[in-house]
């Protein structure tokens, strides 16, 4: 399940080698939720651990992540774990939409008059 969130980077932890073949790096972002802030711990794994190297505490970031969960049974008792596995991190200011096909802010073209009404559809309703 792929999700996205924007927030302020408030904590960066060192990379941890969990087993011989598995490493992770955790970080915390502050997400504004109305009057209150939510502090969410996320993790990077394996070759993604270096994604945080270009960021510092206080940076506004956009994180793409997967929501993962799994059961763990030990001595007949089952516990459930939830992980927020980040796979892309970018600056929130770089993630702002710029001019493109869907949000072009230039000349509307020769067939449109000011106000976005085309000459051919002057007598037609837009819906």
N, C-alpha and C positions, 0 to 999 in steps of 0.2 A: 504494500500500500504506500504509494509515493505521496508525500505532503511537502508543504513549504511554509516557512515562518520567517518573519523579520524581527530583529531585536538587537539589543546592545550586548556585546561580548563582555561579560563581567568576570569570568574565571577561565584560565587555561591551565590544564594539568599536564604533567610530563607524560610522555609515552610510557606505557607499562607492558612489559613482556609477560603475558599471562602463562603461556606454555611455550614449548620450543617452536611451535608452528603458529601461534596466535598472539598478536599484539593489539593494543587499543590505546586511544588517547581521548580523554573526556574533556568537556568544556561546558560552561554554563552561559546561557543567554537570558537576559531580562526582557520579557515581553510585556508591553503595556496592555492592560485589560481594564479599560474604564479608569476608575480611580486607583486601582491597585496594580501592582506589578506581579507578574508570575516569573519565577526563577526556574528554568528548565535545564536539567542536565542531559546532554546528548553525548554520543560517542562516535569516534572515527575508528575504523579497524583496518588492519593490514596496510596496504599501500596508500590508503587515504589519510593516514596519520599526519602526513606532512602538509595537508591542506591548511592547517592553522598557522603555519610558519610565517605567512605574510601579514598576519593580523596581530593587533595589540588589544589589551583591555581597553574598553571604552569605544571601540569601533562599532559602527552600525553595520550589521551583516544580514544577508539573506541566506537561509540554510534550506537545502533540499534534503529530505530524509525519508527513510522507510520506517514505519511502525511495525515492530516485530515482537512476538510473544511466544513463549513456549512453556510447557510444564516440566517440572523436575521432580522426580519421585525418589525419596530416600527413606528407608526403613518404613515403607508403607504410607508415608505422608507426602502428599503432593503439594508443591509450591509452584506459583506461576511467576515468571519473569517477563518484564516488558522492557524493550530497548528501543531507543530512538537512534537509529543508525544513519548518521549524516553521510552523504555521498557527494555533495557539492556545497561549497561555501563561496560566496562572492560579496563584495562590498554592496551595501544597500543603495548607496548613491550611484554605483555603476549599473544597478539593476533597474533603475528608473527608465520607463519607456521613452524612447527617442523617436525621431521621425522614421516612419516605416510605412509599409503598405496600408496598415490598419489605422494608423494615426498620423498621416501626412498632413503637415501644416502649411503646405505651399499653395500655389495657384490651383484653384478648383478645376481649371481646364476651360477650353473655349465654349463648350456647350452649356455651361452653367452661368446663371446670372448671380449677382450678389445675393446672399441669403440662401444659397444652395438650391434654387429652383431652376430646373433646366427649361430651355425654350420649348422643347417638345412636349413637356408635361404641364404647361401652364394651366390648362383646363381640367387636369386630372387630379384626383385626390391622392395624397401620398400613402394611403393605407388600403 
